[in-house]
Every structure is written in C-alpha cells, then in structure tokens.
Amino acid sequence: MRRTAEGLELELTGEWSVRALAPIEAALESIDVASVPRIRIAAQGITHLDLSGAWALRAFVRRARRAGAEVQFHGTPPDQLRLVDETLAAKEPGESAAPASAPAPAEPGERALVAIGRYVVRSGRDLVHGLAFFGRTCVTFVADLARPWRLRPISIVRHVYDTGITAMPIVALIAFLIAVILAYLSAQQLRGLGADIYVVDLVTIGVLRELGVLLTSIIVAGRSGSSFAAELGSMKLNEEVDALTATGADPIELLVVPRVVGLAIALPLLTVIADLIGLAGGALLCRYLLDMPLTQYVNRVNESISATTFWVGIIKAPVFALLIAFAGCYRGMQVRGSARELGHLVTVAVVQAIFLVILADALFAVLFMRMKI
Amino acid sequence: MEPVVEVRGLVNRFGRQVVHDRLDMQVDADEVFGIVGGSGSGKSVLLRTILGLQRPAAGTVRIYGSDITQLSEEQLRPIKARYGVAFQSGALYTGLTVLENVQLPMIEHLKLPPAALEGLALLKIRLVGLPADAAAKYPAQLSGGMVKRAAVARALALDPELLFLDEPTSGLDPVSAAAFDDLVVYLQQHLKLTIVMITHDLDSIFRTCNRVGVIVDRRMISGTLDRIIDDPNPWIQAYFHGERARARLGAAHGA
C-alpha cells in the first residue's frame, strides 16, 4: 500500500484482506483528514479486497466525510464497498429510531446495596427452590414405596455400582493413609508420656466415629456429586429431561430418586470398608512403629470402643449421602442454556456437598454430645 | 482452473463397515455444490474427512491444491483460515454471545484492535440477515433459524473463499428455509464464494445448487442438476422422482 499525498490522493494497492487488516487499519488511522478539502481514492491497484478490507475502507471514508472532506473514487468504487454499505445501511425490521435510554448509573454506595440485596434475594429463592426440590423428591420416593415396581431397581443397582463399588480402591487407600497419619502423629506425642497404648484408642475412635465416614463422604462428594450434576446437567442441555417430561415420565422419579437411593445404599457400605481398612492401617503402624503385638492391638481396640462407637459413625453415612446426592442432582437440574453454566453448577454442587457434609457432621457432634454417647 | 476441493479414491471404514469405497469428488471455484445421499450414506463422514476431523483409510483430499491428509495440524492452520464451516446444529459456543461467537475465529487467527473486531463481527451478523440486537444474545435465546444464520456469520468471520454448510435448512419451516436459500445465493454471488452444502431439502437443491454429488453405494455420482435427475441409478430416481419431488420437478419444468 503506497500513499502519495498532494491535496490527498490515495492509491491503494496490494492485498486488502482480513489477514492484513491490522497494518491497513493502522495506516488509514495515520492519515490526517482534518482540513483536507478533497480526497481521491484509486482502488484499481488492489489485488484482493474482501469484506473486512472494504469495511476498513468504508470506516476511513466516513471519517474523512465527517471531517468535511469530499471523497471521490477514481473510477467506480469497488463492489465490496457497496455491499458493506448496503448491509450496514439496511433498515432493520422493528429497529427503533432512537436507542432505548439506559438507566442512569447508580451511586457506588447504592450499587453495593443493590448487589447485596440482589444476592440475599437470590440466595433466599435458591433455598426455597432447593427445599421444594428436596420435598418433591421425598414425595416421589414415598409414593414409589407404595408401588415398588416403579423404583427402578436396575437403575439403583447401577448407581450403587458407579458410586460405591468403583470408589472402593480410592476410599480404601485414603482410609489407610489417614489411619497411618493419625497413628504416627499420636504415637509421636504419646510416646513421650509413656502412653503408647492410647494410640490405639485414638486411631480406633477417630476412624470409627469421625474420619472414616467424613473422608469417605468428601471423596464421594467429589466423585459422585460432580458426576450427578454433570450427567443431569448435560441431559438438561440436550433436552433429554424435557423429552422425558414430554413422554409423561417424571424426571425426578426416573433420574433423581435412583441416584439418591443408590448413594444412600453405597455410602454406608463404603464407610464400613473405610473403617476396616483404617483399623488395619492402625494395626500395621502399631505393629511396626510401637512394636505392639497384634493380639494386644485387638484387645485394646475391644476395650476402647463402646457399643455405640461404630454406629455413631455409620449412622451419619446415609444422611451425608442424601446431602451429596441432593446437592448434585439439584444443581444438575438447574442447568439451562450454556456449557459454561454446566461447569459453574458442577463446581457449586461439589462445594455445597462438601460444605453440607461438614456442617451436618458438626451438628451430629453437638447432638451426640448432648445425648452423651 | 484448479479445483477448490478435490477428493480422489477416498476410503473410509469403521471396523468392518465400509462407508466410502474409492469415492471421488470435485468442487470448482464459484459454484454451489450440493452433497446428497440417504441417511447413513456417509455425507457427514465425507464432510468430516474434508474438514480434517477424520483421517481416511486411503485416498487424498486436496483443498486449494494441498493434500490435507498429509499435513500436520500446524500446516493446516492457514488452510483452515481459508474456509468457514456452519455445522448442522449451529455448534455455537453456548457460553458466548453471538457477537463473541463471531469474534472468536478472528481473535484466534488475527491481531485486531477491539473496535475493528466489534465492527467486523457486526458487519457479518448484519450480512446474514440478523438484526443488530441479536449480537448481544446468547445462543439459547435464539430461534432455530437465527442459530443457523449466526453459525454462517461465524463461518464468514475470516472472509473465507470456501464455505461448508451441513444441512443448513433442516429443522426450518419452508418460509425460513427459502429465506435461507436466498441468503446462500446472495452470499455466493456477492462474495464470490465457493459453497459446499450437505442437504436433504429438494427445494434447497433446486434453488441454490449448480452441481450436485449423490452418494450411492459408497461412491459419488456428480454432475449438473439436469444430468443427475436423468441418472438411471434407482436411488437417484427414487429421490428425484418420488412423490415429494414430482411436484417440484413439474413446477421447475413448467416454468
């Protein structure tokens, strides 16, 4: 592209394509059109002019005309320029003459208040909707109990497999490692006091009452809470949920209830496994770190636990399972519209599932303390 | 003149199922080429092969003279910038507005100032007949016909010389489909585009295509529309002379 400027004559050459647009724009930008009476443009030298090039040229011509210059083309203006002109000048159907006036920008303080208010309203609505979803699922489940053939046993078994059986290796590994950490830590502290034997108490009670079920739940929340939300969410995006509703099937009954029931079965079983592996891990560490014979470990475990220790842990599992399954399914069902929303809601599902599990665990701790268990 | 797209001896197979068996196809510059075929005849597989989304078992696929089956991803990039694709369901990025959808190819391939990005994207959106206020909408807020137009706008983002359309009128009502056909013809004439279009729609074929290629028995029979209509192949006869086609043919011949 060359320029010879005398009264301003532009001779355009070379390739005016979208790929060369950045330098073209910069070059056009650098032409000073102020107080130039007339501009003549010769476009015959352009080897290739595409729409983007024409758009840039049009923008320049308009800028020059606004500055008061008279713009003429040497010969006929290129076709592409006319096409761009026609496209952008075409009156749209229903286009209003004046753009709708935007609401006046609010004061910063006011804006913060608005944001807080909006957040509160949205959270409140979210809570109500969540409760409604919980209620609907419970009602569906109870109604299905009266007609058990509608409970989809095959689907439930599939979810027990997906959320339970396939999670066994990771749950076992984590339980083992946690027991080892717990035993190691307490051994270090208690050995100085000559109270080695209490390591067993700590590991046993810690794993059975709290850590077994809590860590299992957190793993399952990450694994299955996210998979529930992602699965249901993509079904929503794909209109599969709408298709179910349209055929008269209840998506809650078909999709949500089997997941909730499946997880409520799987999580307690996983917790039992975590408890067992945790105790085994404790035994292993006591054997090699504290030179404690296995028989002594088993005796001590028997002494340290009361009748309720195991049940206090295991009773929490189905509750946690419900929380995880509901968080996952509810967020999944909320997805509409976009893939980004799917990602966002899966994240929300996992975070909320873990938060709810820990919150419920804290409530259980208070409850059991009051009950003196 | 060098053909724009040239497929020679293409073989595609999945396991034991052979989809294409030494298929040949040629698209010349400035024509609208329609790909026709029964469901499951491998139209979409052919398109995916041409786009480089699927490696063929044998054969060559040349776009503007370079055999894309032999090129690396890096070497393909400049060729990919020369064509645009509008997928059947639109395949708009659901998390982005229409404007951002159209801008995305430009951001990926070019370094442009934001004002130019916006102006060019709006130009493309207006060019395909969408109102300017559609630019700020998300794909979920658009009707089916608008999604298809937005997909074409995105395909045109880099001012390609070649445009692939996969069933552009499927799922549209006859009026919208006709309007879309007009758009195809308008774009082809004004932008000197070469268009390759997969379609089932007889009206679309008659209104837009210069030549058609019919996939039958894993091969392609191609030619001008008049020639293809008289082809003795039974599937082609059934397709162009069936109950649904006769009215159209009668109208075309009567005119």
HADDOCK unambig.tbl for C-alpha pairs under 7 A between the chains (distance, minus, plus):
assign (segid A and resid 18 and name CA) (segid B and resid 158 and name CA) 6.39 0.50 0.50
assign (segid A and resid 18 and name CA) (segid B and resid 159 and name CA) 6.72 0.50 0.50
assign (segid A and resid 19 and name CA) (segid B and resid 110 and name CA) 6.54 0.50 0.50
assign (segid A and resid 22 and name CA) (segid B and resid 111 and name CA) 6.68 0.50 0.50
assign (segid A and resid 22 and name CA) (segid B and resid 112 and name CA) 5.57 0.50 0.50
assign (segid A and resid 50 and name CA) (segid B and resid 159 and name CA) 6.52 0.50 0.50
assign (segid A and resid 51 and name CA) (segid B and resid 159 and name CA) 6.60 0.50 0.50
assign (segid A and resid 52 and name CA) (segid B and resid 120 and name CA) 6.44 0.50 0.50
assign (segid A and resid 87 and name CA) (segid B and resid 126 and name CA) 6.17 0.50 0.50
assign (segid A and resid 87 and name CA) (segid B and resid 127 and name CA) 5.69 0.50 0.50
assign (segid A and resid 88 and name CA) (segid B and resid 123 and name CA) 6.64 0.50 0.50
assign (segid A and resid 88 and name CA) (segid B and resid 126 and name CA) 6.67 0.50 0.50
assign (segid A and resid 92 and name CA) (segid B and resid 131 and name CA) 6.20 0.50 0.50
assign (segid A and resid 337 and name CA) (segid B and resid 94 and name CA) 6.86 0.50 0.50
assign (segid A and resid 337 and name CA) (segid B and resid 140 and name CA) 5.22 0.50 0.50
assign (segid A and resid 338 and name CA) (segid B and resid 94 and name CA) 4.50 0.50 0.50
assign (segid A and resid 338 and name CA) (segid B and resid 95 and name CA) 5.21 0.50 0.50
assign (segid A and resid 339 and name CA) (segid B and resid 94 and name CA) 5.80 0.50 0.50
assign (segid A and resid 339 and name CA) (segid B and resid 95 and name CA) 5.92 0.50 0.50
assign (segid A and resid 340 and name CA) (segid B and resid 95 and name CA) 5.14 0.50 0.50
